[in-house]
Each structure stands twice: as structure tokens, then as C-alpha cells.
């Protein structure tokens, strides 16, 4: 392990782990009851009309199972992103993303609703600001998901 994450792990325990180490396994979430913190270190993408109001509206026409499979492939293809928990019966999956230098963990919860709506919620474990990292991640994932669902 690198020195900086090891030192940060003394103050921020989850920074000292690798992959999902140091973070509790999340239970299934009721995504319709998300409570966003006042701090600007989260980013939410969800269908129009979703509450709480998303930062970005998602709209996919793919069948729910195909959308779920595409999301999973896209997420697992990302560097420093680790599968944390999966609840396939409700099409919900949780990931941990680690920053390159300091190993800070971010949590990403994804759910494909029965009607095919896609919810992605990325949030920082530590810090008040995220310097746009969560928005950039969700934007990149949505672009990659769209591409993965495009025939040919």
C-alpha cells in the first residue's frame, strides 16, 4: 500500500483499506426515500419527477434487465471501482470508487426501476466538497451506458 493512504487511514479509516475494505456492506436501499445531505458532495441522476429532485434527469428506453446489465458492465469497467453489494432481485447494486492519489472512497448506489427508470447516486464518504468528482463520474457513466445500449 502507498504511504499517503496509509497515513490518511490513521484519521480516515476507510482510506487505509483497499477495494471495499473499511466500509460496511450496505443493505438494500429504498431509493425513493433518499435524504441528501446539505453538503455539496453528492450527485444524483434519476428519472424526471423523482424525489428528491435529481441534479440530472435520466431517460432510457431499454428493457430493465438490459439496462441493469449495461450499468453493471460499465461500472465494473471503470478503474478503481469495486462491487460492494448487489441485490439483483430489485436491480440494485452498490459500488465503491477510490481516488487515485489519496484512496478516498466514494459510494455509488444504482437502481433500475421496474419500468426501466435509472437512478444513480454518487456521494463522498469524507469531506464537505467533492470538487465535481461525483458529477463527472455519473456523467461519464451515463455516456458509457448510452453507448453500451446503442446497437452496433
KETOR-763878 format. One record per atom (N, C-alpha, C): residue in three letters; x, y, z. Coordinates in steps of 0.02 Angstrom, whole numbers, padded with zeros to 5 digits, always signed. Atoms other than C-alpha are relative to their C-alpha. Example, Ala and Ser with C-alpha at 12.3 -4.5 7.8 and 13.67 -1.06 7.14 Angstrom:
2
ala+00045-00059+00000/ala+00615-00225+00390/ala+00045+00060+00000/ser-00042-00059-00003/ser+00684-00053+00357/ser-00039+00055+00037/
END
This chain:
152
unk+00042-00059+00000/unk+00000+00000+00000/unk+00044+00062+00000/unk-00037-00062+00004/unk+00057+00176-00036/unk-00001+00037+00067/unk-00008-00035-00063/unk+00113+00293+00104/unk-00057+00047+00017/unk+00053-00049-00014/unk-00019+00431+00087/unk-00064-00034+00024/unk+00060+00033-00025/unk-00170+00314+00101/unk+00010-00032+00069/unk-00014+00031-00065/unk-00087+00225+00246/unk-00003+00053+00055/unk+00002-00054-00050/unk-00062+00390+00339/unk-00071+00028+00008/unk+00069-00024-00004/unk-00236+00453+00295/unk-00045-00049+00038/unk+00039+00052-00034/unk-00305+00288+00361/unk+00002+00007+00075/unk-00003-00011-00072/unk-00250+00341+00535/unk-00055+00048+00023/unk+00052-00049-00016/unk-00375+00485+00530/unk-00067-00020-00032/unk+00059+00020+00038/unk-00499+00424+00398/unk+00006-00076-00013/unk-00012+00072+00004/unk-00508+00235+00424/unk-00012-00032-00068/unk+00016+00031+00064/unk-00587+00193+00256/unk+00053+00015-00054/unk-00053-00015+00048/unk-00440+00274+00165/unk+00056-00051+00003/unk-00053+00049-00009/unk-00324+00141+00233/unk-00014-00067-00032/unk+00018+00064+00029/unk-00418-00002+00152/unk+00009-00001-00076/unk-00003+00008+00073/unk-00413-00070-00024/unk-00068-00027-00022/unk+00064+00024+00024/unk-00565-00103-00131/unk-00056+00024+00045/unk+00056-00018-00044/unk-00715-00108-00015/unk+00019-00005+00074/unk-00022+00007-00070/unk-00611-00138+00143/unk-00011+00065+00039/unk+00010-00056-00045/unk-00653-00024+00288/unk-00068+00032-00006/unk+00067-00028+00008/unk-00831+00010+00231/unk-00051-00054+00013/unk+00051+00051-00014/unk-00985-00078+00297/unk-00039-00018-00062/unk+00040+00023+00057/unk-01084-00182+00173/unk-00069+00035+00004/unk+00065-00035-00002/unk-01237-00078+00126/unk-00058-00049-00007/unk+00061+00040+00010/unk-01410-00153+00145/unk-00037+00027-00061/unk+00041-00029+00054/unk-01538-00132+00006/unk-00028+00067+00023/unk+00025-00068-00016/unk-01591+00050-00001/unk-00068+00010-00032/unk+00061-00024+00031/unk-01762+00122-00029/unk+00018+00065-00034/unk-00025-00059+00036/unk-01705+00243-00163/unk-00052+00056-00003/unk+00051-00052+00001/unk-01871+00335-00155/unk+00001+00040+00065/unk-00005-00035-00064/unk-01825+00390+00021/unk+00070+00028+00013/unk-00067-00028-00007/unk-01653+00462-00012/unk-00004+00066+00038/unk-00007-00064-00034/unk-01603+00602+00104/unk+00068+00028-00017/unk-00063-00029+00021/unk-01471+00710+00026/unk+00026+00047+00053/unk-00028-00045-00051/unk-01352+00799+00143/unk+00002+00072-00026/unk-00005-00070+00019/unk-01335+00988+00143/unk+00067+00014-00034/unk-00067-00011+00029/unk-01152+00971+00092/unk-00002-00015-00076/unk+00000+00009+00073/unk-01114+00984-00095/unk+00047-00056-00023/unk-00045+00055+00019/unk-01027+00815-00107/unk-00037-00062-00023/unk+00038+00055+00029/unk-01160+00709-00192/unk-00023+00021-00070/unk+00030-00014+00065/unk-01232+00694-00366/unk-00052-00054-00014/unk+00055+00045+00011/unk-01399+00616-00409/unk-00026+00007-00071/unk+00032+00003+00066/unk-01461+00563-00580/unk-00059-00047+00007/unk+00061+00040-00008/unk-01639+00498-00588/unk-00052+00023-00052/unk+00053-00019+00049/unk-01796+00499-00697/unk-00035+00065+00020/unk+00039-00061-00011/unk-01900+00656-00715/unk-00054-00014+00052/unk+00050+00006-00051/unk-02014+00683-00566/unk+00024-00036+00063/unk-00027+00036-00058/unk-01902+00585-00446/unk+00010+00049+00057/unk-00012-00040-00061/unk-01892+00650-00268/unk+00047-00038+00045/unk-00015-00071+00008/unk-01777+00716-00207/unk+00019+00016-00073/unk-00012-00021+00069/unk-01752+00816-00366/unk+00072-00017-00020/unk-00068+00018+00022/unk-01604+00748-00465/unk+00038+00059-00028/unk-00043-00050+00031/unk-01457+00850-00524/unk-00003-00008-00076/unk+00004+00015+00072/unk-01478+00766-00694/unk-00056-00050-00010/unk+00055+00044+00015/unk-01629+00682-00771/unk+00025-00056-00047/unk-00017+00057+00042/unk-01607+00507-00844/unk-00062-00022-00038/unk+00055+00026+00040/unk-01713+00434-00983/unk+00029-00053-00047/unk-00023+00055+00042/unk-01676+00263-01057/unk-00061-00040-00023/unk+00055+00038+00028/unk-01790+00162-01170/unk+00013-00076+00002/unk-00018+00071-00001/unk-01703-00006-01140/unk-00042-00039+00050/unk+00034+00043-00049/unk-01789-00152-01053/unk+00040+00000+00066/unk-00034-00004-00064/unk-01748-00152-00866/unk+00059-00047+00008/unk-00055+00048-00009/unk-01641-00310-00870/unk+00060+00019-00044/unk-00054-00021+00044/unk-01538-00246-01018/unk+00035+00063+00028/unk-00028-00060-00030/unk-01514-00077-00933/unk+00042-00018+00061/unk-00036+00022-00060/unk-01461-00161-00770/unk+00067-00032-00020/unk-00061+00034+00022/unk-01334-00271-00862/unk+00050+00051-00028/unk-00044-00051+00029/unk-01264-00120-00956/unk+00032+00042+00055/unk-00026-00040-00056/unk-01245-00019-00795/unk+00055-00040+00036/unk-00048+00041-00036/unk-01155-00163-00711/unk+00065-00007-00040/unk-00060+00006+00043/unk-01035-00187-00859/unk+00040+00065+00000/unk-00034-00065+00002/unk-00997-00002-00869/unk+00036+00014+00066/unk-00031-00014-00065/unk-00964+00016-00683/unk+00061-00044+00012/unk-00056+00046-00014/unk-00853-00137-00673/unk+00059+00010-00048/unk-00055-00015+00047/unk-00750-00075-00821/unk+00040+00061+00022/unk-00034-00061-00023/unk-00700+00083-00725/unk+00059-00017+00044/unk-00058+00009-00044/unk-00531+00098-00642/unk-00019+00017+00072/unk+00008-00012-00072/unk-00531+00090-00452/unk-00073+00000+00022/unk+00070+00008-00020/unk-00717+00044-00444/unk-00010-00074+00018/unk+00007+00067-00028/unk-00765-00108-00340/unk-00072-00014+00018/unk+00067+00022-00018/unk-00927-00203-00323/unk-00003-00009+00076/unk+00007+00003-00074/unk-00986-00185-00142/unk-00058-00044+00021/unk+00059+00041-00016/unk-01159-00264-00138/unk-00046+00000-00060/unk+00047+00004+00056/unk-01285-00325-00264/unk-00065-00033+00024/unk+00067+00026-00015/unk-01472-00354-00244/unk-00036-00006-00067/unk+00024+00008+00069/unk-01515-00421-00416/unk-00076-00005-00003/unk+00073+00008+00001/unk-01695-00460-00368/unk-00036+00067-00004/unk+00030-00067+00005/unk-01730-00273-00353/unk+00041+00045-00047/unk-00044-00035+00048/unk-01599-00224-00485/unk+00036+00059+00033/unk-00037-00052-00036/unk-01496-00127-00358/unk+00071-00026+00012/unk-00070+00019-00008/unk-01307-00127-00348/unk+00038+00059+00030/unk-00040-00051-00035/unk-01180-00033-00242/unk+00074-00010-00017/unk-00070+00001+00017/unk-01002+00012-00288/unk+00038+00048+00046/unk-00047-00046-00034/unk-00852+00093-00203/unk+00050+00022-00053/unk-00051-00027+00045/unk-00740+00207-00307/unk+00054+00032+00043/unk-00056-00026-00038/unk-00568+00252-00242/unk+00038+00052-00041/unk-00040-00051+00035/unk-00472+00411-00286/unk+00070-00026-00012/unk-00065+00026+00021/unk-00306+00383-00371/unk+00055+00015+00050/unk-00057-00018-00041/unk-00191+00476-00254/unk-00010-00015+00074/unk+00009+00005-00072/unk-00266+00477-00079/unk-00042-00061+00020/unk+00040+00060-00014/unk-00377+00321-00093/unk-00066+00016+00035/unk+00064-00018-00030/unk-00530+00417-00034/unk-00055-00042-00031/unk+00056+00039+00029/unk-00687+00310-00053/unk-00061+00044-00014/unk+00066-00027+00015/unk-00845+00367-00138/unk-00047-00059-00007/unk+00051+00053+00005/unk-01006+00266-00134/unk-00047+00016-00058/unk+00047-00009+00055/unk-01115+00240-00286/unk-00054-00053+00006/unk+00058+00045-00002/unk-01289+00165-00273/unk-00037+00007-00066/unk+00034+00001+00065/unk-01379+00114-00432/unk-00062-00043+00006/unk+00060+00041+00003/unk-01555+00053-00459/unk-00036+00011-00066/unk+00043-00003+00059/unk-01655+00011-00614/unk-00069-00017+00024/unk+00070+00010-00022/unk-01840+00031-00577/unk-00035-00049-00046/unk+00037+00049+00041/unk-01965-00099-00641/unk-00021+00028-00068/unk+00022-00030+00063/unk-02024+00022-00775/unk+00060+00023-00042/unk-00060-00015+00038/unk-01843+00047-00830/unk+00034+00065+00018/unk-00033-00062-00021/unk-01801+00211-00743/unk+00067-00015+00034/unk-00066+00010-00028/unk-01618+00229-00692/unk+00016+00053+00052/unk-00020-00045-00055/unk-01561+00304-00526/unk+00073-00015+00015/unk-00070+00005-00019/unk-01377+00336-00493/unk+00014+00054+00053/unk-00015-00048-00053/unk-01321+00417-00330/unk+00071-00010+00022/unk-00070+00003-00017/unk-01137+00453-00305/unk+00013+00050+00056/unk-00012-00044-00057/unk-01076+00525-00141/unk+00067-00015+00033/unk-00064+00006-00034/unk-00916+00556-00047/unk-00010-00024+00071/unk+00002+00022-00069/unk-00881+00470+00117/unk+00029+00055+00045/unk-00035-00051-00039/unk-00764+00607+00179/unk-00002+00067-00036/unk-00006-00066+00028/unk-00760+00794+00153/unk-00067+00033-00014/unk+00061-00039+00014/unk-00886+00931+00126/unk-00009+00012-00075/unk+00003-00011+00072/unk-00843+00963-00057/unk+00030-00060-00036/unk-00028+00055+00039/unk-00805+00840-00194/unk+00036+00024-00063/unk-00035-00030+00056/unk-00731+00960-00323/unk-00025-00026-00067/unk+00032+00021+00062/unk-00852+00895-00455/unk+00012-00073-00019/unk-00017+00069+00015/unk-00791+00715-00445/unk-00063-00043-00010/unk+00060+00041+00005/unk-00963+00638-00416/unk-00040+00016-00063/unk+00034-00018+00062/unk-01042+00736-00559/unk+00037-00027-00060/unk-00040+00025+00056/unk-00900+00691-00676/unk-00008-00076-00008/unk+00007+00073+00002/unk-00916+00507-00630/unk-00067-00019-00030/unk+00067+00018+00024/unk-01104+00500-00659/unk-00008+00020-00073/unk+00003-00022+00069/unk-01089+00598-00821/unk+00036-00050-00045/unk-00037+00049+00040/unk-00957+00477-00886/unk-00036-00067-00003/unk+00036+00064-00001/unk-01057+00325-00832/unk-00061+00003-00045/unk+00060-00005+00042/unk-01216+00389-00916/unk+00018-00001-00074/unk-00023+00001+00070/unk-01121+00420-01078/unk+00019-00072-00021/unk-00021+00069+00016/unk-01046+00245-01071/unk-00060-00048-00001/unk+00061+00042-00001/unk-01215+00166-01029/unk-00038+00010-00065/unk+00035-00015+00063/unk-01296+00253-01178/unk+00035-00035-00058/unk-00039+00033+00053/unk-01156+00189-01289/unk-00008-00076+00002/unk+00007+00072-00009/unk-01171+00013-01217/unk-00068-00025-00024/unk+00067+00020+00020/unk-01357+00011-01258/unk-00015+00014-00074/unk+00011-00016+00070/unk-01337+00076-01435/unk+00020-00059-00044/unk-00016+00057+00043/unk-01348-00065-01563/unk+00057+00016-00049/unk-00053-00008+00049/unk-01197-00092-01674/unk+00061+00028+00031/
END
